[in-house]
Amino acid sequence: MSVKYEQRDDIAVVTLNRPESFNAITAALAHELVDALDRAGREARAVVLTGSGKAFCAGADLGEIAAGYEANGPNLGAVLDNHFHPAVLALVNCKVPTVAAINGATAGAGLGLALGCDLRLMSENSFFMSAFAGIGLAPDSGTTWWLPAHVGVSRALEITLTNRRVLPDEALDLGLCMRVVGAGELDQASLETAKALADLSTDALVSTRTLVRDASVTDFVTALQAERQAQHRLGLSAEHMEGVTAFLEKRKPNYRSASA
């Protein structure tokens, strides 16, 4: 299996599992990731996405892609349509919050996967790198949308055009991750972060994700209307009633029972 799925209470730990190739993305891995995220959306309340071995994800498996080159040249558009885009869309549209545990090298399409998660934690020996310029390509897997959304156009261009590594402390300063921890602390820190999300209303968190993303590419009045629609729907939910009741009763809300 190229992707491992493990349930820890109501946290799904999804691990890219090709350590011998730094978890480079093959067609099989992409489709297994779609299946794992779909399963997590049905069975869990939050996801931790990480990599096995020394890397989070080194990007596309260039050996597999090169082997598929046709006589008239590679059809990379088809590779994206059939494999990479479904995986990225499954991640960004996951029905529960997602936390990336960045345990090592994160490059190429792997950067797109990391940026597509809701939150990111980095170990002190990890790094981000666009990598595409080094092989004569432009960024893909959502990187051209996510990176400027996080750091602005000028810095996104500098990172992608120079092809340099972004180390954890800089990533933290840029807002590309929420926390940097020691390599031995990453698993526990990411699980604690995911559990904090799992303790909250899943519907409210996913709705917040959608609103924040959409607001960055729409006008203010449209954003207000989207907020209104989401708030009206959430206001009718059992989770909202549990939150209000718990506040009035001065106790911690139990959103798990409310959403059962």
C-alpha positions in Angstrom: 0.0 0.0 0.0 1.3 3.4 -1.0 -0.9 5.1 1.7 -1.4 3.9 5.2 -4.7 4.7 7.1 -4.8 4.5 10.9 -7.6 5.5 13.2 -6.6 6.9 16.6 -9.9 7.5 18.4 -11.6 9.9 16.0 -8.4 11.1 14.3 -7.5 9.6 11.0 -3.7 9.4 10.4 -3.0 9.2 6.7 0.6 8.4 5.9 2.2 8.6 2.4 4.1 5.3 2.4 6.8 5.2 -0.2 9.8 6.0 2.0 12.3 4.5 -0.5 11.3 7.2 -3.0 10.7 10.0 -0.5 6.9 9.4 -0.8 7.0 10.5 -4.5 3.5 10.5 -5.9 2.6 7.7 -8.3 -0.8 7.1 -9.9 -1.5 4.4 -7.3 -0.6 6.7 -4.4 -2.8 9.5 -5.7 -5.8 7.2 -6.0 -5.1 5.6 -2.6 -4.9 9.1 -1.1 -8.4 9.9 -2.5 -9.8 6.7 -1.0 -8.2 7.4 2.4 -9.5 11.0 2.6 -13.0 9.8 1.6 -12.8 7.2 4.4 -11.7 9.8 6.9 -14.6 12.1 5.9 -16.9 9.2 6.9 -15.2 7.8 9.9 -13.1 10.6 11.6 -13.5 14.1 12.9 -10.0 15.3 11.8 -7.1 14.1 9.6 -3.3 14.2 10.1 -1.5 13.8 6.8 2.2 12.9 7.0 4.9 11.0 5.3 6.9 7.9 6.2 10.7 8.0 6.5 12.7 11.1 5.8 10.3 13.1 3.7 6.7 14.4 3.7 6.5 14.2 -0.1 9.1 14.8 -2.8 6.6 15.5 -5.5 5.8 13.5 -8.6 7.5 10.2 -9.2 9.5 11.3 -12.3 10.5 7.7 -13.1 6.9 6.7 -13.5 6.0 9.8 -15.5 9.1 9.4 -17.8 8.2 5.7 -18.4 4.8 6.9 -19.7 6.1 9.4 -22.2 4.6 8.9 -25.6 6.6 9.1 -28.8 5.3 12.6 -29.4 6.2 13.8 -25.9 4.7 13.6 -22.4 1.0 14.3 -21.7 1.4 16.0 -18.4 -2.0 17.5 -18.6 -3.6 14.1 -18.6 -1.4 13.1 -15.6 -2.7 16.1 -13.7 -6.3 15.5 -14.8 -6.3 11.8 -14.0 -4.2 11.5 -10.8 -2.9 14.7 -9.2 -6.0 16.9 -9.4 -8.4 14.3 -7.9 -5.9 13.9 -5.0 -5.6 17.6 -4.4 -9.3 18.2 -4.6 -10.0 15.3 -2.2 -7.7 17.0 0.3 -9.0 20.6 0.0 -12.6 19.4 0.0 -12.2 16.9 2.8 -15.3 16.7 5.0 -13.2 17.1 8.2 -10.4 19.5 9.1 -6.9 18.5 8.0 -3.5 18.9 9.6 -0.2 18.4 7.7 2.6 17.0 9.8 5.6 18.0 7.8 8.3 15.5 8.8 10.9 16.2 6.1 11.5 17.3 2.5 8.4 18.7 0.9 8.8 19.6 -2.7 7.0 19.9 -6.0 3.5 18.5 -5.9 4.2 17.6 -2.3 4.2 21.3 -1.5 0.8 21.6 -3.1 -0.5 18.8 -0.8 1.0 20.5 2.3 -0.5 23.9 1.4 -3.8 22.3 0.7 -4.2 21.2 4.3 -6.0 23.5 6.8 -3.1 23.7 9.2 0.6 22.7 9.0 3.2 21.8 11.7 6.9 21.4 10.6 9.6 19.4 12.3 12.9 21.3 12.7 14.6 19.1 10.0 12.0 19.7 7.3 11.8 22.2 4.4 9.5 23.4 1.6 10.7 23.7 -2.0 8.9 24.4 -5.2 11.4 22.4 -7.3 9.5 22.7 -10.6 11.9 25.3 -12.1 14.7 22.8 -11.7 13.1 20.4 -14.2 11.8 23.0 -16.6 8.2 23.0 -15.4 5.8 25.5 -13.7 4.3 24.7 -10.3 1.1 22.6 -10.2 -1.1 20.7 -7.7 -2.5 24.0 -6.5 0.8 25.6 -5.6 0.2 28.7 -7.8 -3.0 29.4 -6.0 -2.0 28.5 -2.4 1.5 30.0 -2.2 0.6 33.6 -3.2 -2.6 33.3 -1.0 -0.3 32.6 2.0 2.7 34.8 1.3 1.8 37.3 -1.5 2.6 37.4 -5.1 6.2 38.9 -4.8 7.4 36.3 -2.3 5.6 33.5 -4.1 7.5 34.4 -7.3 10.8 34.6 -5.4 10.3 31.2 -3.8 9.2 29.5 -7.1 11.6 31.2 -9.5 14.8 30.8 -7.4 13.9 27.2 -6.5 15.4 27.6 -3.1 14.5 25.8 0.2 12.2 27.5 2.7 13.4 26.3 6.1 11.0 25.9 9.1 11.8 29.2 10.9 11.2 31.2 7.7 8.1 29.2 6.9 6.8 30.1 10.4 7.5 33.8 9.9 5.8 33.7 6.5 2.7 32.0 7.9 3.3 28.8 5.9 3.1 26.7 9.1 1.6 27.3 12.6 4.4 25.7 14.6 7.9 24.3 14.4 8.7 21.4 16.7 11.5 18.9 17.3 11.5 15.9 15.0 10.6 13.6 17.9 7.7 15.8 18.9 5.9 16.1 15.6 3.6 13.1 15.9 2.3 14.1 19.3 2.0 17.8 18.4 0.1 17.1 15.2 -2.2 14.6 17.0 -2.9 17.2 19.8 -3.7 19.8 17.1 -6.0 17.4 15.3 -7.7 16.5 18.6 -8.3 20.2 19.4 -10.1 20.4 16.0 -12.0 17.2 16.6 -13.4 18.6 19.9 -15.1 21.4 18.0 -18.1 21.4 15.6 -16.9 19.8 12.3 -19.6 21.5 10.2 -18.6 24.9 11.6 -14.9 24.3 11.0 -15.4 23.1 7.4 -17.8 26.0 6.7 -15.2 28.4 8.1 -12.6 26.9 5.8 -14.9 27.4 2.8 -15.8 31.0 3.7 -12.2 32.1 4.3 -11.0 30.6 1.0 -13.8 32.0 -1.1 -13.6 35.4 0.5 -10.0 35.8 -0.8 -11.3 35.7 -4.4 -14.6 37.4 -4.2 -16.1 40.9 -3.4 -17.1 42.0 0.0 -20.9 41.9 -0.5 -20.7 38.4 -1.9 -18.6 37.3 1.1 -21.3 38.8 3.4 -24.0 36.8 1.7 -22.0 33.6 1.9 -21.5 34.2 5.6 -25.2 34.8 6.1 -26.1 31.5 4.3 -23.6 29.5 6.3 -24.6 31.1 9.6 -28.3 30.5 9.0 -27.7 26.8 8.3 -25.3 26.4 11.2 -27.7 28.2 13.6 -30.2 25.4 13.0 -27.8 22.6 13.8 -27.7 20.5 16.9 -24.0 21.3 17.3 -24.8 25.0 17.7 -27.5 24.3 20.2 -25.0 22.2 22.2 -22.4 25.0 22.1 -24.9 27.6 23.4 -26.3 25.3 26.0 -22.8 24.4 27.2 -21.8 28.1 27.4 -24.9 28.8 29.5 -24.2 25.8 31.7 -20.6 26.8 32.0 -19.2 23.4 30.8 -17.2 22.2 27.8 -19.5 21.4 24.8 -19.7 17.8 23.6 -20.0 18.1 19.9 -19.4 14.4 19.3 -22.7 13.6 20.9 -24.5 16.4 19.1 -23.3 15.3 15.7 -24.0 11.6 16.3 
